[in-house]
Amino acid sequence: MTTLSLRWNETVGDSTRKQSRVVTAVLWTLQILSAAMFLFAGALKLTSAPLMVQEFGVIGLGQWFRYLTGGIEVASAVLLLIPALAAYGAAALAVTMVGAIITHLFVIGGSPAIPIVLLGATATIAWVRGIGSTIERVTTSSRIFS
């Protein structure tokens, strides 16, 4: 019986490790793709691309807001690539995407599809790297003491 339970535990452990590797690979892919998108979008804003200047002119808050948004996007994109800081970058980008969705729906028009997808990606990264990993650490440490 002990041998059977030991083998079952080894199988479960192997399965969990494989699943963990897949989740890690998917998460890193999501982080790298999101970082690339936000670096590109932020660079367009910071370099005064005509489309961005026009779009922020329609928003009506002034061009300073374009620089602020571009700065948030670039800085947060870099944070996405640093595991210890990825949750913070993702959270800042998620809030930024909520603003982008509202702006598309009520101010400038157009489809909010891309901001919605990016909100999903950044919220997922924030959850898994931030809150989700905190829950895992608490659960793991409680198993050590039990």
Contacts in CASP RR format, 6 or more apart in sequence:
PFRMAT RR
TARGET T0000
AUTHOR 0000-0000-0000
METHOD contacts of the structure
MODEL  1
MTTLSLRWNETVGDSTRKQSRVVTAVLWTLQILSAAMFLFAGALKLTSAP
LMVQEFGVIGLGQWFRYLTGGIEVASAVLLLIPALAAYGAAALAVTMVGA
IITHLFVIGGSPAIPIVLLGATATIAWVRGIGSTIERVTTSSRIFS
23 128 0 8 1.000
27 124 0 8 1.000
27 125 0 8 1.000
27 128 0 8 1.000
27 129 0 8 1.000
30 121 0 8 1.000
30 124 0 8 1.000
30 125 0 8 1.000
31 80 0 8 1.000
31 81 0 8 1.000
31 86 0 8 1.000
31 90 0 8 1.000
31 125 0 8 1.000
32 80 0 8 1.000
32 81 0 8 1.000
33 121 0 8 1.000
34 77 0 8 1.000
34 80 0 8 1.000
34 90 0 8 1.000
34 93 0 8 1.000
34 118 0 8 1.000
34 121 0 8 1.000
34 122 0 8 1.000
34 125 0 8 1.000
35 77 0 8 1.000
35 78 0 8 1.000
35 80 0 8 1.000
35 81 0 8 1.000
36 77 0 8 1.000
37 77 0 8 1.000
37 118 0 8 1.000
38 73 0 8 1.000
38 74 0 8 1.000
38 76 0 8 1.000
38 77 0 8 1.000
38 80 0 8 1.000
38 93 0 8 1.000
38 118 0 8 1.000
39 73 0 8 1.000
39 74 0 8 1.000
39 77 0 8 1.000
39 78 0 8 1.000
41 70 0 8 1.000
41 73 0 8 1.000
42 69 0 8 1.000
42 70 0 8 1.000
42 71 0 8 1.000
42 73 0 8 1.000
42 74 0 8 1.000
42 77 0 8 1.000
43 74 0 8 1.000
44 51 0 8 1.000
44 52 0 8 1.000
45 52 0 8 1.000
45 56 0 8 1.000
45 66 0 8 1.000
45 67 0 8 1.000
45 69 0 8 1.000
45 70 0 8 1.000
45 71 0 8 1.000
45 73 0 8 1.000
46 67 0 8 1.000
46 70 0 8 1.000
46 71 0 8 1.000
46 74 0 8 1.000
48 66 0 8 1.000
52 66 0 8 1.000
53 63 0 8 1.000
53 66 0 8 1.000
55 108 0 8 1.000
56 62 0 8 1.000
56 63 0 8 1.000
56 65 0 8 1.000
56 66 0 8 1.000
56 69 0 8 1.000
57 63 0 8 1.000
58 107 0 8 1.000
58 108 0 8 1.000
59 65 0 8 1.000
59 103 0 8 1.000
59 107 0 8 1.000
59 108 0 8 1.000
69 96 0 8 1.000
72 92 0 8 1.000
72 93 0 8 1.000
72 96 0 8 1.000
73 93 0 8 1.000
73 96 0 8 1.000
75 89 0 8 1.000
75 92 0 8 1.000
76 88 0 8 1.000
76 89 0 8 1.000
76 90 0 8 1.000
76 92 0 8 1.000
76 93 0 8 1.000
76 96 0 8 1.000
77 89 0 8 1.000
77 93 0 8 1.000
79 85 0 8 1.000
79 86 0 8 1.000
79 88 0 8 1.000
79 89 0 8 1.000
79 90 0 8 1.000
79 92 0 8 1.000
80 86 0 8 1.000
80 89 0 8 1.000
80 90 0 8 1.000
80 93 0 8 1.000
80 125 0 8 1.000
83 129 0 8 1.000
86 125 0 8 1.000
86 129 0 8 1.000
86 130 0 8 1.000
87 125 0 8 1.000
87 126 0 8 1.000
87 129 0 8 1.000
87 130 0 8 1.000
87 131 0 8 1.000
87 133 0 8 1.000
89 122 0 8 1.000
89 126 0 8 1.000
90 122 0 8 1.000
90 123 0 8 1.000
90 125 0 8 1.000
90 126 0 8 1.000
90 129 0 8 1.000
91 122 0 8 1.000
91 126 0 8 1.000
93 118 0 8 1.000
93 122 0 8 1.000
94 119 0 8 1.000
94 120 0 8 1.000
94 122 0 8 1.000
94 123 0 8 1.000
94 126 0 8 1.000
97 115 0 8 1.000
97 116 0 8 1.000
97 118 0 8 1.000
97 119 0 8 1.000
97 120 0 8 1.000
97 122 0 8 1.000
98 119 0 8 1.000
99 115 0 8 1.000
100 112 0 8 1.000
100 115 0 8 1.000
100 118 0 8 1.000
101 112 0 8 1.000
101 115 0 8 1.000
101 116 0 8 1.000
101 119 0 8 1.000
104 110 0 8 1.000
104 111 0 8 1.000
104 112 0 8 1.000
104 115 0 8 1.000
105 112 0 8 1.000
END
